[in-house]
């Protein structure tokens, strides 16, 4: 079993209204030193497969998890998760 | 300027219906080897501060970013982001 961590973030050129709203809330709470907030997704997968795992993860990310028009994705594969 | 990466995940004991829905979609696409999906948030902050930065990040996480009843958070601080 492999544990895969997927990070999905908006492309730099894409406006992040959610991040801006959170930044505004932080300023409202008194944290003026927060200059920028970008919000993304962090997805943990457990995959019971050894072959072509990179191809599978890329396909899953591109078909399902990320909107590649406006989002980037990257992933990390962790070794054997105990059964 | 410091870049902080915050990871917010549901506590182990908390059901993740969103993750289950995504897992179902993956199975539907033919990826039966995906055994579990957990969905969280990945937030990138830029903070223009040096003093007590850990205290500030913890306060921001606990007051605003994470619902500590059902979520865990962890963070990483990266050194100087070029101005």
N, CA and C atoms of all chains as a GROMACS GRO file, in nm:
protein
  498
    1UNK      N    1   0.087  -0.121   0.000
    1UNK     CA    2   0.000   0.000   0.000
    1UNK      C    3   0.090   0.125   0.000
    2UNK      N    4   0.058   0.218  -0.087
    2UNK     CA    5   0.137   0.341  -0.092
    2UNK      C    6   0.051   0.458  -0.046
    3UNK      N    7   0.112   0.549   0.028
    3UNK     CA    8   0.041   0.672   0.068
    3UNK      C    9   0.092   0.783  -0.023
    4UNK      N   10  -0.002   0.851  -0.088
    4UNK     CA   11   0.034   0.959  -0.181
    4UNK      C   12  -0.024   1.090  -0.130
    5UNK      N   13   0.060   1.194  -0.125
    5UNK     CA   14   0.013   1.326  -0.084
    5UNK      C   15   0.009   1.415  -0.207
    6UNK      N   16  -0.109   1.469  -0.234
    6UNK     CA   17  -0.129   1.553  -0.354
    6UNK      C   18  -0.156   1.696  -0.308
    7UNK      N   19  -0.085   1.791  -0.370
    7UNK     CA   20  -0.102   1.933  -0.338
    7UNK      C   21  -0.156   2.003  -0.462
    8UNK      N   22  -0.272   2.066  -0.447
    8UNK     CA   23  -0.333   2.134  -0.561
    8UNK      C   24  -0.338   2.282  -0.529
    9UNK      N   25  -0.277   2.362  -0.616
    9UNK     CA   26  -0.272   2.507  -0.590
    9UNK      C   27  -0.315   2.582  -0.715
   10UNK      N   28  -0.368   2.701  -0.693
   10UNK     CA   29  -0.405   2.784  -0.807
   10UNK      C   30  -0.279   2.831  -0.878
   11UNK      N   31  -0.284   2.843  -1.010
   11UNK     CA   32  -0.170   2.898  -1.084
   11UNK      C   33  -0.146   3.041  -1.038
   12UNK      N   34  -0.018   3.083  -1.044
   12UNK     CA   35   0.020   3.216  -0.996
   12UNK      C   36  -0.067   3.325  -1.058
   13UNK      N   37  -0.097   3.308  -1.187
   13UNK     CA   38  -0.168   3.416  -1.260
   13UNK      C   39  -0.316   3.422  -1.224
   14UNK      N   40  -0.365   3.323  -1.150
   14UNK     CA   41  -0.509   3.318  -1.122
   14UNK      C   42  -0.539   3.388  -0.989
   15UNK      N   43  -0.637   3.476  -0.992
   15UNK     CA   44  -0.679   3.549  -0.872
   15UNK      C   45  -0.736   3.450  -0.771
   16UNK      N   46  -0.712   3.477  -0.642
   16UNK     CA   47  -0.762   3.386  -0.537
   16UNK      C   48  -0.855   3.464  -0.443
   17UNK      N   49  -0.982   3.481  -0.482
   17UNK     CA   50  -1.074   3.560  -0.398
   17UNK      C   51  -1.092   3.501  -0.259
   18UNK      N   52  -1.087   3.366  -0.251
   18UNK     CA   53  -1.102   3.302  -0.119
   18UNK      C   54  -0.983   3.341  -0.031
   19UNK      N   55  -0.864   3.335  -0.090
   19UNK     CA   56  -0.745   3.373  -0.016
   19UNK      C   57  -0.750   3.519   0.028
   20UNK      N   58  -0.801   3.604  -0.060
   20UNK     CA   59  -0.810   3.746  -0.026
   20UNK      C   60  -0.910   3.769   0.088
   21UNK      N   61  -1.018   3.693   0.086
   21UNK     CA   62  -1.118   3.706   0.193
   21UNK      C   63  -1.056   3.664   0.326
   22UNK      N   64  -0.980   3.555   0.324
   22UNK     CA   65  -0.917   3.508   0.448
   22UNK      C   66  -0.813   3.610   0.495
   23UNK      N   67  -0.738   3.665   0.400
   23UNK     CA   68  -0.639   3.768   0.437
   23UNK      C   69  -0.709   3.886   0.503
   24UNK      N   70  -0.823   3.926   0.448
   24UNK     CA   71  -0.899   4.037   0.506
   24UNK      C   72  -0.943   4.004   0.649
   25UNK      N   73  -0.986   3.882   0.669
   25UNK     CA   74  -1.029   3.841   0.804
   25UNK      C   75  -0.911   3.845   0.901
   26UNK      N   76  -0.793   3.807   0.851
   26UNK     CA   77  -0.674   3.810   0.938
   26UNK      C   78  -0.640   3.954   0.976
   27UNK      N   79  -0.651   4.042   0.877
   27UNK     CA   80  -0.622   4.184   0.908
   27UNK      C   81  -0.723   4.234   1.010
   28UNK      N   82  -0.846   4.191   0.994
   28UNK     CA   83  -0.952   4.232   1.086
   28UNK      C   84  -0.922   4.182   1.227
   29UNK      N   85  -0.856   4.067   1.237
   29UNK     CA   86  -0.820   4.012   1.369
   29UNK      C   87  -0.693   4.077   1.424
   30UNK      N   88  -0.634   4.165   1.342
   30UNK     CA   89  -0.516   4.237   1.392
   30UNK      C   90  -0.385   4.185   1.337
   31UNK      N   91  -0.390   4.092   1.244
   31UNK     CA   92  -0.265   4.037   1.189
   31UNK      C   93  -0.232   4.107   1.057
   32UNK      N   94  -0.197   4.234   1.068
   32UNK     CA   95  -0.164   4.313   0.948
   32UNK      C   96  -0.043   4.259   0.875
   33UNK      N   97   0.044   4.185   0.947
   33UNK     CA   98   0.170   4.140   0.885
   33UNK      C   99   0.149   4.029   0.782
   34UNK      N  100   0.024   3.979   0.775
   34UNK     CA  101  -0.003   3.877   0.673
   34UNK      C  102  -0.021   3.949   0.539
   35UNK      N  103   0.069   3.925   0.445
   35UNK     CA  104   0.068   3.999   0.319
   35UNK      C  105  -0.007   3.926   0.208
   36UNK      N  106  -0.006   3.792   0.211
   36UNK     CA  107  -0.073   3.719   0.103
   36UNK      C  108  -0.120   3.583   0.156
   37UNK      N  109  -0.236   3.540   0.107
   37UNK     CA  110  -0.291   3.408   0.144
   37UNK      C  111  -0.335   3.339   0.015
   38UNK      N  112  -0.288   3.216  -0.004
   38UNK     CA  113  -0.331   3.138  -0.122
   38UNK      C  114  -0.387   3.006  -0.067
   39UNK      N  115  -0.505   2.971  -0.110
   39UNK     CA  116  -0.570   2.852  -0.054
   39UNK      C  117  -0.574   2.741  -0.160
   40UNK      N  118  -0.530   2.622  -0.118
   40UNK     CA  119  -0.532   2.509  -0.211
   40UNK      C  120  -0.586   2.385  -0.142
   41UNK      N  121  -0.572   2.272  -0.211
   41UNK     CA  122  -0.622   2.145  -0.155
   41UNK      C  123  -0.505   2.052  -0.126
   42UNK      N  124  -0.523   1.977  -0.017
   42UNK     CA  125  -0.422   1.878   0.023
   42UNK      C  126  -0.494   1.744   0.032
   43UNK      N  127  -0.461   1.651  -0.057
   43UNK     CA  128  -0.537   1.526  -0.066
   43UNK      C  129  -0.444   1.409  -0.038
   44UNK      N  130  -0.487   1.322   0.054
   44UNK     CA  131  -0.408   1.204   0.087
   44UNK      C  132  -0.478   1.081   0.030
   45UNK      N  133  -0.404   1.006  -0.051
   45UNK     CA  134  -0.459   0.885  -0.114
   45UNK      C  135  -0.384   0.763  -0.060
   46UNK      N  136  -0.456   0.653  -0.045
   46UNK     CA  137  -0.388   0.524  -0.021
   46UNK      C  138  -0.416   0.439  -0.145
   47UNK      N  139  -0.307   0.397  -0.210
   47UNK     CA  140  -0.321   0.323  -0.335
   47UNK      C  141  -0.252   0.187  -0.322
   48UNK      N  142  -0.328   0.083  -0.349
   48UNK     CA  143  -0.277  -0.054  -0.335
   48UNK      C  144  -0.226  -0.101  -0.471
   49UNK      N  145  -0.112  -0.042  -0.511
   49UNK     CA  146  -0.061  -0.076  -0.644
   49UNK      C  147   0.089  -0.048  -0.648
   50UNK      N  148   0.162  -0.124  -0.729
   50UNK     CA  149   0.306  -0.100  -0.742
   50UNK      C  150   0.341  -0.053  -0.883
   51UNK      N  151   0.268  -0.116  -0.985
   51UNK     CA  152   0.308  -0.081  -1.122
   51UNK      C  153   0.250   0.052  -1.168
   52UNK      N  154   0.332   0.122  -1.248
   52UNK     CA  155   0.291   0.245  -1.316
   52UNK      C  156   0.219   0.343  -1.222
   53UNK      N  157   0.267   0.349  -1.098
   53UNK     CA  158   0.192   0.430  -1.001
   53UNK      C  159   0.196   0.578  -1.038
   54UNK      N  160   0.310   0.624  -1.094
   54UNK     CA  161   0.317   0.765  -1.134
   54UNK      C  162   0.213   0.797  -1.242
   55UNK      N  163   0.204   0.708  -1.340
   55UNK     CA  164   0.106   0.732  -1.448
   55UNK      C  165  -0.036   0.737  -1.390
   56UNK      N  166  -0.065   0.647  -1.297
   56UNK     CA  167  -0.199   0.642  -1.239
   56UNK      C  168  -0.229   0.771  -1.162
   57UNK      N  169  -0.131   0.815  -1.083
   57UNK     CA  170  -0.153   0.935  -1.001
   57UNK      C  171  -0.173   1.057  -1.092
   58UNK      N  172  -0.089   1.065  -1.194
   58UNK     CA  173  -0.104   1.180  -1.286
   58UNK      C  174  -0.241   1.178  -1.352
   59UNK      N  175  -0.286   1.060  -1.393
   59UNK     CA  176  -0.418   1.049  -1.458
   59UNK      C  177  -0.528   1.088  -1.360
   60UNK      N  178  -0.520   1.040  -1.238
   60UNK     CA  179  -0.620   1.072  -1.136
   60UNK      C  180  -0.621   1.223  -1.110
   61UNK      N  181  -0.502   1.282  -1.101
   61UNK     CA  182  -0.495   1.427  -1.075
   61UNK      C  183  -0.555   1.505  -1.190
   62UNK      N  184  -0.518   1.465  -1.312
   62UNK     CA  185  -0.561   1.544  -1.429
   62UNK      C  186  -0.708   1.522  -1.464
   63UNK      N  187  -0.759   1.400  -1.437
   63UNK     CA  188  -0.899   1.374  -1.469
   63UNK      C  189  -0.995   1.417  -1.360
   64UNK      N  190  -0.944   1.416  -1.234
   64UNK     CA  191  -1.043   1.425  -1.125
   64UNK      C  192  -1.011   1.532  -1.021
   65UNK      N  193  -0.885   1.536  -0.979
   65UNK     CA  194  -0.856   1.619  -0.862
   65UNK      C  195  -0.825   1.764  -0.895
   66UNK      N  196  -0.760   1.788  -1.009
   66UNK     CA  197  -0.719   1.926  -1.040
   66UNK      C  198  -0.785   1.974  -1.169
   67UNK      N  199  -0.819   2.102  -1.170
   67UNK     CA  200  -0.863   2.164  -1.295
   67UNK      C  201  -0.738   2.227  -1.356
   68UNK      N  202  -0.676   2.156  -1.447
   68UNK     CA  203  -0.542   2.196  -1.494
   68UNK      C  204  -0.543   2.325  -1.574
   69UNK      N  205  -0.662   2.379  -1.602
   69UNK     CA  206  -0.667   2.511  -1.669
   69UNK      C  207  -0.622   2.619  -1.570
   70UNK      N  208  -0.664   2.607  -1.446
   70UNK     CA  209  -0.634   2.712  -1.348
   70UNK      C  210  -0.552   2.661  -1.230
   71UNK      N  211  -0.530   2.530  -1.222
   71UNK     CA  212  -0.458   2.476  -1.106
   71UNK      C  213  -0.334   2.398  -1.148
   72UNK      N  214  -0.234   2.399  -1.057
   72UNK     CA  215  -0.117   2.312  -1.068
   72UNK      C  216  -0.133   2.200  -0.967
   73UNK      N  217  -0.069   2.088  -0.990
   73UNK     CA  218  -0.068   1.982  -0.888
   73UNK      C  219   0.075   1.926  -0.876
   74UNK      N  220   0.107   1.881  -0.758
   74UNK     CA  221   0.231   1.805  -0.739
   74UNK      C  222   0.201   1.697  -0.636
   75UNK      N  223   0.282   1.593  -0.632
   75UNK     CA  224   0.251   1.485  -0.539
   75UNK      C  225   0.379   1.423  -0.484
   76UNK      N  226   0.364   1.357  -0.372
   76UNK     CA  227   0.475   1.286  -0.308
   76UNK      C  228   0.425   1.146  -0.276
   77UNK      N  229   0.509   1.046  -0.304
   77UNK     CA  230   0.471   0.908  -0.273
   77UNK      C  231   0.548   0.862  -0.150
   78UNK      N  232   0.475   0.816  -0.050
   78UNK     CA  233   0.542   0.765   0.070
   78UNK      C  234   0.547   0.613   0.060
   79UNK      N  235   0.653   0.554   0.116
   79UNK     CA  236   0.667   0.410   0.109
   79UNK      C  237   0.566   0.340   0.197
   80UNK      N  238   0.558   0.210   0.180
   80UNK     CA  239   0.468   0.117   0.248
   80UNK      C  240   0.398   0.165   0.373
   81UNK      N  241   0.267   0.175   0.362
   81UNK     CA  242   0.182   0.202   0.478
   81UNK      C  243   0.147   0.065   0.536
   82UNK      N  244   0.169   0.040   0.667
   82UNK     CA  245   0.141  -0.093   0.725
   82UNK      C  246  -0.003  -0.135   0.695
   83UNK      N  247  -0.020  -0.261   0.661
   83UNK     CA  248  -0.154  -0.314   0.624
   83UNK      C  249  -0.253  -0.301   0.736
   84UNK      N  250   1.042   3.871   0.492
   84UNK     CA  251   0.914   3.807   0.458
   84UNK      C  252   0.927   3.656   0.472
   85UNK      N  253   0.835   3.596   0.543
   85UNK     CA  254   0.841   3.451   0.560
   85UNK      C  255   0.725   3.385   0.483
   86UNK      N  256   0.755   3.272   0.422
   86UNK     CA  257   0.648   3.195   0.357
   86UNK      C  258   0.613   3.077   0.449
   87UNK      N  259   0.485   3.066   0.481
   87UNK     CA  260   0.439   2.962   0.573
   87UNK      C  261   0.342   2.870   0.499
   88UNK      N  262   0.366   2.740   0.509
   88UNK     CA  263   0.274   2.643   0.448
   88UNK      C  264   0.195   2.576   0.560
   89UNK      N  265   0.063   2.585   0.551
   89UNK     CA  266  -0.024   2.528   0.654
   89UNK      C  267  -0.102   2.412   0.592
   90UNK      N  268  -0.105   2.300   0.665
   90UNK     CA  269  -0.179   2.181   0.619
   90UNK      C  270  -0.291   2.154   0.720
   91UNK      N  271  -0.413   2.152   0.669
   91UNK     CA  272  -0.526   2.128   0.759
   91UNK      C  273  -0.592   1.998   0.716
   92UNK      N  274  -0.602   1.906   0.810
   92UNK     CA  275  -0.659   1.774   0.777
   92UNK      C  276  -0.765   1.735   0.880
   93UNK      N  277  -0.859   1.656   0.836
   93UNK     CA  278  -0.960   1.608   0.930
   93UNK      C  279  -0.895   1.511   1.028
   94UNK      N  280  -0.940   1.514   1.152
   94UNK     CA  281  -0.889   1.417   1.250
   94UNK      C  282  -0.925   1.276   1.204
   95UNK      N  283  -0.840   1.179   1.241
   95UNK     CA  284  -0.858   1.040   1.196
   95UNK      C  285  -0.999   0.990   1.225
   96UNK      N  286  -1.052   1.029   1.341
   96UNK     CA  287  -1.181   0.973   1.386
   96UNK      C  288  -1.299   1.036   1.311
   97UNK      N  289  -1.273   1.138   1.234
   97UNK     CA  290  -1.383   1.210   1.167
   97UNK      C  291  -1.406   1.153   1.028
   98UNK      N  292  -1.531   1.122   0.999
   98UNK     CA  293  -1.569   1.069   0.868
   98UNK      C  294  -1.541   1.176   0.762
   99UNK      N  295  -1.500   1.134   0.641
   99UNK     CA  296  -1.471   1.230   0.534
   99UNK      C  297  -1.561   1.199   0.413
  100UNK      N  298  -1.686   1.245   0.414
  100UNK     CA  299  -1.778   1.215   0.304
  100UNK      C  300  -1.727   1.266   0.169
  101UNK      N  301  -1.659   1.381   0.173
  101UNK     CA  302  -1.605   1.435   0.048
  101UNK      C  303  -1.500   1.338  -0.009
  102UNK      N  304  -1.413   1.292   0.081
  102UNK     CA  305  -1.311   1.196   0.039
  102UNK      C  306  -1.374   1.068  -0.015
  103UNK      N  307  -1.479   1.024   0.049
  103UNK     CA  308  -1.546   0.901   0.004
  103UNK      C  309  -1.609   0.921  -0.135
  104UNK      N  310  -1.664   1.039  -0.156
  104UNK     CA  311  -1.726   1.068  -0.287
  104UNK      C  312  -1.618   1.066  -0.395
  105UNK      N  313  -1.504   1.125  -0.365
  105UNK     CA  314  -1.395   1.128  -0.463
  105UNK      C  315  -1.343   0.986  -0.487
  106UNK      N  316  -1.333   0.908  -0.381
  106UNK     CA  317  -1.288   0.769  -0.397
  106UNK      C  318  -1.386   0.692  -0.486
  107UNK      N  319  -1.514   0.715  -0.466
  107UNK     CA  320  -1.616   0.650  -0.550
  107UNK      C  321  -1.598   0.689  -0.697
  108UNK      N  322  -1.570   0.816  -0.720
  108UNK     CA  323  -1.550   0.864  -0.858
  108UNK      C  324  -1.428   0.797  -0.920
  109UNK      N  325  -1.324   0.779  -0.838
  109UNK     CA  326  -1.202   0.715  -0.889
  109UNK      C  327  -1.232   0.570  -0.926
  110UNK      N  328  -1.308   0.503  -0.841
  110UNK     CA  329  -1.344   0.363  -0.871
  110UNK      C  330  -1.425   0.359  -1.000
  111UNK      N  331  -1.511   0.456  -1.015
  111UNK     CA  332  -1.595   0.465  -1.135
  111UNK      C  333  -1.509   0.483  -1.259
  112UNK      N  334  -1.396   0.555  -1.242
  112UNK     CA  335  -1.304   0.577  -1.356
  112UNK      C  336  -1.214   0.455  -1.378
  113UNK      N  337  -1.229   0.356  -1.291
  113UNK     CA  338  -1.151   0.234  -1.311
  113UNK      C  339  -1.030   0.221  -1.220
  114UNK      N  340  -1.014   0.312  -1.127
  114UNK     CA  341  -0.898   0.304  -1.036
  114UNK      C  342  -0.939   0.236  -0.906
  115UNK      N  343  -0.965   0.106  -0.916
  115UNK     CA  344  -1.008   0.029  -0.798
  115UNK      C  345  -0.899   0.024  -0.691
  116UNK      N  346  -0.772   0.044  -0.731
  116UNK     CA  347  -0.662   0.028  -0.634
  116UNK      C  348  -0.657   0.143  -0.533
  117UNK      N  349  -0.737   0.247  -0.557
  117UNK     CA  350  -0.742   0.356  -0.458
  117UNK      C  351  -0.827   0.310  -0.340
  118UNK      N  352  -0.764   0.296  -0.224
  118UNK     CA  353  -0.835   0.239  -0.108
  118UNK      C  354  -0.892   0.346  -0.016
  119UNK      N  355  -0.828   0.465  -0.011
  119UNK     CA  356  -0.879   0.567   0.080
  119UNK      C  357  -0.841   0.705   0.026
  120UNK      N  358  -0.930   0.801   0.046
  120UNK     CA  359  -0.905   0.939   0.004
  120UNK      C  360  -0.943   1.030   0.121
  121UNK      N  361  -0.853   1.117   0.162
  121UNK     CA  362  -0.882   1.215   0.268
  121UNK      C  363  -0.851   1.353   0.211
  122UNK      N  364  -0.946   1.442   0.222
  122UNK     CA  365  -0.929   1.573   0.159
  122UNK      C  366  -0.909   1.680   0.266
  123UNK      N  367  -0.806   1.763   0.248
  123UNK     CA  368  -0.779   1.870   0.344
  123UNK      C  369  -0.747   1.998   0.271
  124UNK      N  370  -0.699   2.097   0.348
  124UNK     CA  371  -0.666   2.228   0.290
  124UNK      C  372  -0.516   2.251   0.300
  125UNK      N  373  -0.466   2.319   0.197
  125UNK     CA  374  -0.323   2.354   0.192
  125UNK      C  375  -0.318   2.505   0.172
  126UNK      N  376  -0.271   2.578   0.272
  126UNK     CA  377  -0.277   2.724   0.269
  126UNK      C  378  -0.136   2.780   0.275
  127UNK      N  379  -0.107   2.872   0.182
  127UNK     CA  380   0.024   2.935   0.180
  127UNK      C  381   0.008   3.080   0.225
  128UNK      N  382   0.083   3.117   0.327
  128UNK     CA  383   0.077   3.254   0.380
  128UNK      C  384   0.212   3.322   0.358
  129UNK      N  385   0.208   3.453   0.331
  129UNK     CA  386   0.331   3.533   0.336
  129UNK      C  387   0.317   3.630   0.452
  130UNK      N  388   0.408   3.619   0.548
  130UNK     CA  389   0.399   3.700   0.670
  130UNK      C  390   0.525   3.785   0.684
  131UNK      N  391   0.504   3.915   0.697
  131UNK     CA  392   0.615   4.011   0.707
  131UNK      C  393   0.644   4.036   0.854
  132UNK      N  394   0.700   3.935   0.920
  132UNK     CA  395   0.725   3.949   1.064
  132UNK      C  396   0.836   3.855   1.106
  133UNK      N  397   0.912   3.894   1.209
  133UNK     CA  398   1.017   3.805   1.259
  133UNK      C  399   0.983   3.757   1.400
  134UNK      N  400   0.926   3.848   1.483
  134UNK     CA  401   0.909   3.812   1.624
  134UNK      C  402   0.785   3.723   1.644
  135UNK      N  403   0.800   3.630   1.738
  135UNK     CA  404   0.688   3.544   1.783
  135UNK      C  405   0.607   3.487   1.666
  136UNK      N  406   0.676   3.452   1.561
  136UNK     CA  407   0.601   3.409   1.441
  136UNK      C  408   0.526   3.279   1.466
  137UNK      N  409   0.583   3.190   1.548
  137UNK     CA  410   0.512   3.064   1.578
  137UNK      C  411   0.381   3.092   1.652
  138UNK      N  412   0.388   3.182   1.750
  138UNK     CA  413   0.266   3.215   1.825
  138UNK      C  414   0.160   3.272   1.731
  139UNK      N  415   0.205   3.358   1.641
  139UNK     CA  416   0.109   3.422   1.549
  139UNK      C  417   0.044   3.318   1.458
  140UNK      N  418   0.126   3.229   1.405
  140UNK     CA  419   0.073   3.127   1.313
  140UNK      C  420  -0.026   3.035   1.385
  141UNK      N  421   0.013   2.994   1.507
  141UNK     CA  422  -0.079   2.907   1.584
  141UNK      C  423  -0.211   2.980   1.610
  142UNK      N  424  -0.203   3.107   1.645
  142UNK     CA  425  -0.326   3.182   1.673
  142UNK      C  426  -0.411   3.193   1.546
  143UNK      N  427  -0.348   3.224   1.434
  143UNK     CA  428  -0.420   3.235   1.306
  143UNK      C  429  -0.485   3.102   1.271
  144UNK      N  430  -0.411   2.994   1.289
  144UNK     CA  431  -0.466   2.861   1.257
  144UNK      C  432  -0.585   2.830   1.347
  145UNK      N  433  -0.568   2.855   1.478
  145UNK     CA  434  -0.672   2.813   1.573
  145UNK      C  435  -0.795   2.905   1.568
  146UNK      N  436  -0.772   3.034   1.535
  146UNK     CA  437  -0.885   3.127   1.531
  146UNK      C  438  -0.957   3.126   1.397
  147UNK      N  439  -0.879   3.096   1.290
  147UNK     CA  440  -0.939   3.125   1.159
  147UNK      C  441  -0.934   3.009   1.061
  148UNK      N  442  -0.821   2.943   1.052
  148UNK     CA  443  -0.802   2.848   0.943
  148UNK      C  444  -0.854   2.707   0.974
  149UNK      N  445  -0.840   2.666   1.098
  149UNK     CA  446  -0.880   2.528   1.130
  149UNK      C  447  -0.993   2.525   1.231
  150UNK      N  448  -1.081   2.428   1.216
  150UNK     CA  449  -1.182   2.402   1.319
  150UNK      C  450  -1.122   2.293   1.407
  151UNK      N  451  -1.061   2.332   1.516
  151UNK     CA  452  -0.981   2.238   1.594
  151UNK      C  453  -1.066   2.128   1.662
  152UNK      N  454  -1.197   2.139   1.654
  152UNK     CA  455  -1.281   2.031   1.708
  152UNK      C  456  -1.270   1.909   1.617
  153UNK      N  457  -1.264   1.931   1.487
  153UNK     CA  458  -1.262   1.818   1.393
  153UNK      C  459  -1.138   1.814   1.305
  154UNK      N  460  -1.057   1.919   1.313
  154UNK     CA  461  -0.940   1.924   1.225
  154UNK      C  462  -0.810   1.937   1.303
  155UNK      N  463  -0.703   1.884   1.242
  155UNK     CA  464  -0.567   1.906   1.291
  155UNK      C  465  -0.500   2.006   1.197
  156UNK      N  466  -0.398   2.074   1.246
  156UNK     CA  467  -0.320   2.159   1.156
  156UNK      C  468  -0.173   2.140   1.187
  157UNK      N  469  -0.091   2.158   1.084
  157UNK     CA  470   0.055   2.165   1.104
  157UNK      C  471   0.108   2.266   1.004
  158UNK      N  472   0.227   2.319   1.030
  158UNK     CA  473   0.277   2.422   0.939
  158UNK      C  474   0.428   2.412   0.925
  159UNK      N  475   0.476   2.469   0.817
  159UNK     CA  476   0.620   2.475   0.791
  159UNK      C  477   0.653   2.620   0.756
  160UNK      N  478   0.763   2.670   0.812
  160UNK     CA  479   0.804   2.807   0.782
  160UNK      C  480   0.925   2.802   0.688
  161UNK      N  481   0.912   2.870   0.574
  161UNK     CA  482   1.026   2.875   0.482
  161UNK      C  483   1.099   3.007   0.503
  162UNK      N  484   1.232   3.005   0.483
  162UNK     CA  485   1.308   3.126   0.503
  162UNK      C  486   1.280   3.227   0.393
  163UNK      N  487   1.331   3.349   0.420
  163UNK     CA  488   1.317   3.466   0.336
  163UNK      C  489   1.269   3.448   0.194
  164UNK      N  490   1.151   3.503   0.170
  164UNK     CA  491   1.099   3.510   0.033
  164UNK      C  492   1.150   3.642  -0.024
  165UNK      N  493   1.215   3.642  -0.144
  165UNK     CA  494   1.268   3.767  -0.199
  165UNK      C  495   1.159   3.874  -0.205
  166UNK      N  496   1.197   3.995  -0.166
  166UNK     CA  497   1.100   4.107  -0.162
  166UNK      C  498   1.040   4.132  -0.300
   0.00000   0.00000   0.00000
